Amino acid sequence: MTDLLYSETESDLRAAVRALLADRAAPATLPGRLEGQGPHDAELWRALAGDIGAAGLLVPEKLGGQGASHREAAVVLEELGRAVTPLPYLTSSVVATRTLLALGPSGEAAGLLADLASGRRTAVLAVPLTATYATSADPAGPAGAIPAVADAVLADVLLVPRPDGLHAVEAADADIRPQTPLDLTRPLAAVTVAATAPGTRLADAGTSRAAIRSGLLSGAGLLASEQLGLAEWCLEEAVRHTRTRHQFNRPVGSFQALKHRMAELWLEVAGARAAARNAADALATDSPDAPLAVAVAQAYCSRVAVHAAEECVQLHGGIGMTWEHPAHLYLKRAKSDQLAFGAPGHHKDTVAALADLPAPTP
């Protein structure tokens, strides 16, 4: 039977990441940081990726990583989701890293993996954020500019699908044009890589196709953990606020209607935790049911995250509508995540196909 409980190692990792983020990336300070220095904090990334070693969790020790698994990486993403932290962990340390690992332990990919594991460099798979593991594994890639590539503006290396396979191209040799995203904490860009741009071919077309699918599957599965952390923060913040906000000389949280709303949300978050943990465990154990577990987690967790963020905004009343309160950033991240690596409808269709169930009707 799958053990969905957190191990002692996972709990210690959570404590370390949460302490770091509380010290350097508290949610209350995020709106001001977005207006001032911009979303990316290079020092925070070095502390998380290098000092704690989170960037190398999926990389084997012989390649310079920590030799952990998707379960540990999922814990990191839960905490990053709780603080809607603007760091390229999902795109570089999960999607790009897992893609490179799937190419095999030798060759040009091994040297790049060591750099990613240490946090010295970051890499991004040059596909749209909405790409899915079921439909976007063609190494030929889209023609012209690739839209909505997440964290491309922060990357040192781009993993570019081409007809002859996957190529590693220095970001400086590509045309990266920032786009205006809904979620200000996860920058998007249109990426154009000329056919003549210098780069290194990492694998042939067939191997690249399977590797891209593996990277996007891991991204979709662990995105559920980010959505879980986001939903947990929204619920906890809503409970905290309604305990301290008074109307008619009573805490508004004591009103029965609001109690019912928060109790219902608690049940949804508990279900999301089970779905996200199951997906992370299936990926960690390389289970043949991993695609089904990932599809279930995404179909459920994306909806819960949006609902939790909406409730957080509404239960805060007028203050929840202001720029100064971070609730709007959680709602924007939740809506953006809902489309990342496939919309809920896509994942429901995937569940129907994999479990041999009738597909949902419009």
FIROTI-503978 format. One record per residue (C-alpha): x, y, z; residue number from 1. Coordinates in steps of 0.001 Angstrom, whole numbers. Example, Ala and Ser with C-alpha at 12.3 -4.5 7.8 and 13.67 -1.06 7.14 Angstrom:
<recs>
        xx        yy        zz     k
     12300     -4500      7800     1
     13670     -1060      7140     2
</recs>
This chain:
<recs>
        xx        yy        zz     k
         0         0         0     1
      1235      3474      -856     2
      2455      5436      2164     3
      1260      9034      1755     4
      2534     10194      5145     5
      5551     12493      5299     6
      8805     10850      6367     7
     11110     12384      8941     8
     13469     13455      6163     9
     10630     15140      4288    10
      9480     16915      7453    11
     13002     18189      8125    12
     13279     19417      4550    13
      9941     21198      4890    14
     11087     22926      8071    15
     14288     24142      6430    16
     12527     25496      3330    17
      9728     27107      5339    18
     12204     28838      7644    19
     14151     30180      4659    20
     11043     31520      2961    21
      9674     33041      6172    22
     12921     34919      6602    23
     13414     36102      3004    24
     10129     35720      1110    25
      7178     36275      3426    26
      3906     36566      1465    27
      3049     39888      3114    28
      6110     41496      1512    29
      5579     40054     -1968    30
      3397     42839     -3473    31
      6034     45395     -2524    32
      8846     43253     -3904    33
      7034     42864     -7228    34
      6826     46633     -7546    35
     10421     47208     -6479    36
     13209     44776     -7260    37
     11169     42490     -9516    38
      9939     38947     -8934    39
     13240     37066     -8971    40
     15557     37021     -5952    41
     18954     35639     -6982    42
     20204     35371     -3398    43
     17113     33444     -2325    44
     17590     31056     -5253    45
     21220     30434     -4268    46
     20167     29712      -693    47
     17398     27295     -1716    48
     19167     25611     -4616    49
     22739     25585     -3331    50
     22771     25903       450    51
     19772     23656      1123    52
     20479     21559     -1975    53
     16889     21568     -3226    54
     17849     22004     -6891    55
     19559     18611     -6965    56
     16907     16502     -5247    57
     16024     14589     -8427    58
     19642     14206     -9546    59
     21594     11072     -8507    60
     24595     11577     -6223    61
     27019     10318     -8870    62
     25912     13237    -11069    63
     26328     15807     -8308    64
     22812     15775     -6859    65
     21145     14693     -3637    66
     19829     11355     -4883    67
     16344     11949     -3479    68
     13019     11546     -5276    69
      9870     13284     -6449    70
      8463     13021     -2916    71
     11119     15337     -1517    72
     10832     17709     -4472    73
      7070     17778     -3886    74
      7637     18978      -316    75
      9753     21861     -1609    76
      7022     22805     -4075    77
      4384     22723     -1345    78
      6339     25354       546    79
      7012     27414     -2573    80
      3280     27295     -3301    81
      2457     28440       229    82
      4515     31579      -366    83
      3841     31899     -4145    84
      7612     32246     -4351    85
      8848     33574     -7716    86
     11652     31055     -8267    87
     12276     28764    -11276    88
     12166     25568     -9234    89
      9347     23818    -11094    90
     10673     24707    -14535    91
     14386     24136    -13941    92
     14787     21707    -11027    93
     11846     19509    -12018    94
     10840     19743    -15701    95
     14232     20509    -17277    96
     16123     18283    -14838    97
     13803     15330    -15320    98
     13998     15761    -19118    99
     17793     15637    -18993   100
     17762     12611    -16687   101
     15517     10765    -19108   102
     18123     11221    -21833   103
     20515      8954    -19948   104
     23358      9438    -17454   105
     26117      9950    -19998   106
     26914     12504    -22687   107
     26443     16243    -22764   108
     23403     16121    -20468   109
     25477     14893    -17507   110
     27597     18032    -17291   111
     24549     20270    -17494   112
     22802     18229    -14811   113
     25694     18834    -12410   114
     25352     22580    -12938   115
     21592     22469    -12400   116
     21940     20328     -9275   117
     24341     22803     -7684   118
     22151     25785     -8513   119
     24940     27418    -10518   120
     22781     27460    -13640   121
     19114     27121    -14514   122
     17522     25548    -17568   123
     14070     25713    -19107   124
     12378     23359    -21562   125
     11357     25647    -24439   126
      7695     24662    -24736   127
      4595     26661    -23766   128
      3526     26492    -20128   129
       268     24950    -21340   130
      2082     22021    -23007   131
      1058     18545    -21874   132
      2971     15286    -21680   133
       350     13640    -23898   134
       307     16139    -26754   135
      3599     18072    -26728   136
      6279     15421    -27000   137
      7077     16094    -30648   138
     10735     17142    -30779   139
     10086     19154    -33911   140
      8530     21788    -31677   141
      6385     24728    -32752   142
      7449     26871    -35691   143
      8647     30415    -35126   144
      8397     32004    -31712   145
      7450     29677    -28870   146
      4888     31569    -26752   147
      4408     31542    -22990   148
      7645     29797    -22007   149
      7714     30018    -18219   150
     10870     31399    -16549   151
     12721     31727    -19867   152
     13865     35218    -18827   153
     15596     33654    -15813   154
     17220     30721    -17619   155
     20874     30277    -18489   156
     20169     27390    -20884   157
     17209     26549    -23084   158
     16341     22950    -23960   159
     15020     23405    -27485   160
     13099     20688    -29388   161
     14209     20442    -33023   162
     13435     17936    -35777   163
     16678     16039    -35154   164
     16294     15935    -31353   165
     16695     18048    -28240   166
     19336     20798    -28229   167
     20868     22787    -25378   168
     21134     26426    -26418   169
     22569     29229    -24340   170
     19857     31732    -23474   171
     22122     34528    -24716   172
     21920     33028    -28229   173
     18105     33116    -28313   174
     15617     35947    -28730   175
     13640     36052    -25457   176
     10858     38630    -25328   177
      8961     39005    -22031   178
      5182     38746    -22200   179
      2629     40153    -19783   180
      1479     37249    -17587   181
     -1583     36938    -15382   182
       662     35548    -12650   183
      3345     38146    -11966   184
      5353     35643     -9916   185
      5972     33313    -12880   186
      7253     35354    -15844   187
      6434     34260    -19375   188
      8291     35004    -22587   189
      8114     34347    -26311   190
     11269     32470    -27306   191
     12715     32381    -30810   192
     15758     30230    -31524   193
     17170     30510    -35007   194
     18008     27295    -36825   195
     21575     28578    -37111   196
     21922     29381    -33400   197
     24819     27508    -31799   198
     23854     24657    -29545   199
     24576     21093    -28524   200
     22413     18192    -29598   201
     21656     16109    -26516   202
     19805     13164    -28060   203
     18122     11928    -31214   204
     14482     12566    -32014   205
     13090      9350    -30548   206
     14956      9615    -27261   207
     14093     13304    -27025   208
     10404     12596    -27517   209
     10314     10212    -24569   210
     12440     12534    -22423   211
     10189     15544    -23035   212
      7170     13459    -22141   213
      8870     12378    -18900   214
      9787     15954    -17986   215
      6289     17295    -18589   216
      4725     14383    -16695   217
      6892     15177    -13662   218
      6030     18855    -13991   219
      2311     18183    -14055   220
      2530     15765    -11137   221
      4525     18043     -8865   222
      2525     21106     -9865   223
      -245     19492     -7816   224
      1954     19855     -4728   225
      2439     23553     -5464   226
     -1339     23893     -5780   227
     -1754     22042     -2484   228
       578     24423      -658   229
     -1203     27408     -2175   230
     -4611     26102     -1081   231
     -3365     25374      2447   232
     -2087     28941      2885   233
     -5351     30403      1589   234
     -7399     28305      4013   235
     -5168     29103      6975   236
     -5144     32821      6145   237
     -8931     32874      5800   238
     -9352     31168      9181   239
     -6854     33526     10807   240
     -8576     36623      9433   241
    -12110     35548     10338   242
    -10988     34855     13893   243
     -9723     38390     14364   244
    -12236     40342     12254   245
    -15296     41340     14338   246
    -18817     42341     13337   247
    -21697     42817     15753   248
    -19164     42312     18556   249
    -18420     38758     17367   250
    -15653     37217     15261   251
    -17025     36788     11749   252
    -15594     33285     11768   253
    -18214     32338     14357   254
    -21029     32891     11847   255
    -22434     29539     10815   256
    -22449     30246      7083   257
    -18731     31067      7093   258
    -17963     28049      9291   259
    -19593     25800      6714   260
    -17638     27376      3856   261
    -14311     26918      5599   262
    -15159     23378      6729   263
    -16017     22441      3155   264
    -12763     23963      1964   265
    -10812     22026      4614   266
    -12242     18774      3251   267
    -11260     19756      -288   268
     -7707     20566       815   269
     -7448     17204      2612   270
     -8486     15468      -610   271
     -6000     17532     -2595   272
     -3220     16476      -224   273
     -4006     12798      -823   274
     -4115     13273     -4612   275
      -881     15307     -4731   276
      1001     12926     -2461   277
      -170      9941     -4498   278
      1077     11558     -7709   279
      4461     12362     -6152   280
      4813      8823     -4819   281
      3844      7277     -8170   282
      6513      9373     -9892   283
      9083      8562     -7201   284
      8539      4817     -7565   285
      8246      4963    -11374   286
      4835      3326    -11078   287
      3102      2266    -14299   288
        49      4105    -12922   289
      1950      7406    -12710   290
       149      9009    -15713   291
     -3221      8162    -14139   292
     -2146      9445    -10704   293
      -873     12669    -12250   294
     -4061     13215    -14246   295
     -6234     12646    -11171   296
     -4100     15027     -9102   297
     -4219     17784    -11705   298
     -7933     17418    -12394   299
     -8675     17794     -8677   300
     -5933     19984     -7211   301
     -6217     22730     -9822   302
     -9884     23240     -8952   303
     -9230     23181     -5208   304
     -6452     25767     -5481   305
     -8679     28182     -7405   306
    -11577     27671     -5003   307
     -9345     28215     -1959   308
     -7901     31409     -3434   309
    -11369     32723     -4310   310
    -12609     32020      -788   311
     -9538     33681       703   312
    -10205     36869     -1281   313
    -13919     36910      -463   314
    -13591     36082      3236   315
    -11152     38965      3652   316
    -13841     41376      2473   317
    -12619     44717      1182   318
     -8987     44184      2165   319
     -8865     41055        28   320
     -9470     43222     -3046   321
     -6475     45492     -2441   322
     -3061     45286     -4071   323
     -1338     45473      -681   324
     -2772     42157       509   325
     -1162     39116     -1213   326
     -4479     37262     -1693   327
     -4772     38430     -5296   328
     -1356     36952     -6088   329
     -2531     33565     -4848   330
     -5649     33782     -6999   331
     -3616     34710    -10075   332
     -1121     31892     -9446   333
     -3981     29434     -8947   334
     -5656     30476    -12210   335
     -2347     30317    -14080   336
     -1551     26897    -12606   337
     -4966     25675    -13672   338
     -3840     25947    -17306   339
      -236     24845    -16816   340
       621     21432    -18297   341
     -2965     20993    -19424   342
     -6348     22338    -18335   343
     -8558     20270    -15968   344
    -10699     19132    -18893   345
     -7660     17640    -20593   346
     -6735     15710    -17459   347
    -10311     14477    -17007   348
    -10214     13119    -20553   349
     -6878     11471    -19721   350
     -8371      9833    -16623   351
    -11296      8590    -18695   352
     -8963      7087    -21292   353
     -6519      5492    -18838   354
     -9187      4120    -16502   355
    -11491      3060    -19350   356
    -14302      5272    -18088   357
    -16879      7207    -20128   358
    -15475     10635    -20931   359
    -17214     13617    -19290   360
    -19810     15299    -21458   361
    -20034     19076    -21930   362
</recs>
